[in-house]
Amino acid sequence: MDNVVIFSLSSSKQLTEEIVNILGVQQGEIAVTHFADGEILVEPQQSVRGKHVFIIQSTCAPVNDTIMEVLICLDACKRASCREVTCVIPYYGYARQDRKARARQPITSRLVADLLQAAGADRVVSVDLHAPQIQGYFKIPSDNLTAVDMIGQYFRNKKLQGVVVVSPDHGGAIRARNLANSIPDSSIAIIDKRRSTPNVAEALNLIGEVRGKDCIIIDDLVDTGGSLLSCVNMLKEHGALDIYCAATHGVFSKNALQKIGESGVKEFIVTNSIERSEEELAKVPNIKVLSIALLLAKGIEAISCNKPISNVYKLFHSDEE
């Protein structure tokens, strides 16, 4: 990987440090400046001429700033004569605005895709997009990696027996099935819920049997935590025993962390696609953070060496830690 440069912007510094340590390469030097008027300047501090540049940045809060950092970095690298730029975006901001649910609504996730391509991105790598069809918004190669295999390995190592994997809505049924397939002797259930307004959801019906069984609620992200708590309460009402939760992206807006800590959930599994301080997470003892650094490092290695990126999932098919 002598011809590769890996840059970290503002939101994924710890994750990038883990990735470069796994790959055994030096992290690229780059300066990100936020001016008093809100403007942003991104300047690579080393030559990228003829290099394959990887920009690692989750476009999480402050979403507009983190997206602009990526766009400006793309422009800077292209103007500095890099050979190719791959944007590694573990958490893809605006992914939930993926369709016109009502009249006159924008499709902002498509707009973000257009902006990345206009700024010069040659490839985009993401993790567990909210809607897989977002890949189709790109005219450049787009890889949507998943943390489900890694989460499955974690629960296999816990030796749970006869668990029920629960999807909090019908749209996540495939995700729940994929997790159940990686955990021996497990079944799935689906919660029918209604979303009246943004960030407000109500669980209505449960499809499946959870009485007397441990449950794992699996979702792509958790934002305010209201929908999650609604699902947890319904499972308790239907006689579930220990309840675990897992999500790739911990957005954790407002008082979500406090809600999770008081929810009665035995363990909440989340990845570090969105970074949180140790002090913040220490207040919620039932949260367990899994690192996606190995997943992304092997993905970067496969892309830079022109190897199949799907091979990275073999890493999590073994129960060895």
Secondary structure, DSSP 4 states (H G I P E B T S, - for coil): -TTEEEEE-SS-HHHHHHHHHHHT-PPPPEEEEE-TTS-EEEEESS--TT-EEEEE----SSHHHHHHHHHHHHHHHHHTT-SEEEEEESS-TTTT--S-SSTT---HHHHHHHHHHHHT-SEEEEES-SSGGGGGG-SS-EEEE-SHHHHHHHHHHTT--S-EEEESSGGGHHHHHHHHHTSTT-EEEEEEEEEEETTEEEEEEEES--TTS-EEEEEEEESSSHHHHHHHHHHHHTT--SEEEEEEEE---TTHHHHHHTS--SEEEEETTS---HHHHHT-TTEEEEP-HHHHHHHHHHHHTT--GGGGGGGGSS---
